[in-house]
Amino acid sequence: MTLVAVIVCEVAFWIAIVGGLVARYLLRRPRLGAALLVTAPAVDVVLLALVTLDLLRGATASWHHGLAAVYIGMSVAYGHRMIAWADVRFEHRFAGGPAPLRLSGRRHTARCWGDVLRTGLAVLIAGGIIGALVAVVGDPERTAEFQGTLGLLAVVFGIEVLWAVSYTIWPRKPTASSTDPAVG
């Protein structure tokens, strides 16, 4: 049930984003577009409630429950940036906006270190959700699976740091389009 909930919430997240962008740019209804975009974070609340209810009803934590915590952490930390990324591309494609450009050099490196901070925030949020679920369930045997999720979060954060270090040592070379004002 939890894996299906994660998948449904991911699909709902992107439906809210695409629906908001379609309303904003194709239907020329900016208020409706904004309202639809605001519903995207509500998906996280629904998923958290479903996971909590599942565990409170006696389910044993599985990797699906851990995935839900990771999904929520990433959605909160990166959601605004994902929406901005999609928005600039949608505006360019359907509303004559400027083409999205690619960062290079120090600006790209700075964005990579910003991603380290965002990923750190996602890890803290996911870890906090897992800690809260462990406390609410109150049964270490039923929540033991979360230890693997916490280890995975550490690996993900470590990879993000290595990624940023690599671009610090070897900055991205400029291309014909060297900046992207939509994400940063």
HELIX and SHEET records of a PDB file:
HELIX    1   1 THR A    2  LEU A   21  1                                  20    
HELIX    2   2 VAL A   22  LEU A   26  3                                   5    
HELIX    3   3 PRO A   30  LEU A   56  1                                  27    
HELIX    4   4 TRP A   63  ALA A   95  1                                  33    
HELIX    5   5 GLY A  105  VAL A  137  1                                  33    
HELIX    6   6 PHE A  146  ILE A  169  1                                  24    
END                                                                             
